[in-house]
Amino acid sequence: MLIENLNDIEAAKVAIGLEKDGIAFYTEASLLARSPKVKEVFRRLAGEEKDHLEKIRRWQAELIESGPGDSFWEAPEVELYIRSLVNSGIFQDGVTETAASIHDDREALKLAVAAEKDSILFYQEASKRCRSPEGRNMFTRLIEEEKQHFRQLQEELEKRED
């Protein structure tokens, strides 16, 4: 994901897209999962991604409020660009389509692990490039929380290895 030219507001928009995709995926995967344990893990992660989304939205609102006050950030071209960055990750075909193509819990867990890796990589770069100290701190916390998700998913996946 190319983020070197993103400003803080754009990074927040990408992060919001990643978290929305995570919520949608985990919600759908929880409905499709066969194992009660995997269902529970996906439900919990969907809830945690909702918490992340709210943190990012609050920070984005502060950025916009303290910014220049123009409507550039709502321009359709900017939205398309941001969406293309989000879609360059694991859910290139769309979250619903990706979830619908899952055949078993192992496959769902593998996709979830890959999605968490994408999020961690984005947040690491965003934290390095973020101009706002609050944003850097937020991205750093998100990195730790996404790493926790990664570890939990990896443990569940290892339990299901042949």
Secondary structure, DSSP 8 states (H G I E B T S, - for coil): ---TT--HHHHHHHHHHHHHHHHHHHHHHHHH-SSHHHHHHHHHHHHHHHHHHHHHHHHHHHHHHHS---SGGG-HHHHHHHHHHHHTSTTTT-HHHHHHT--SHHHHHHHHHHHHHHHHHHHHHHHHH---HHHHHHHHHHHHHHHHHHHHHHHHHHHT--
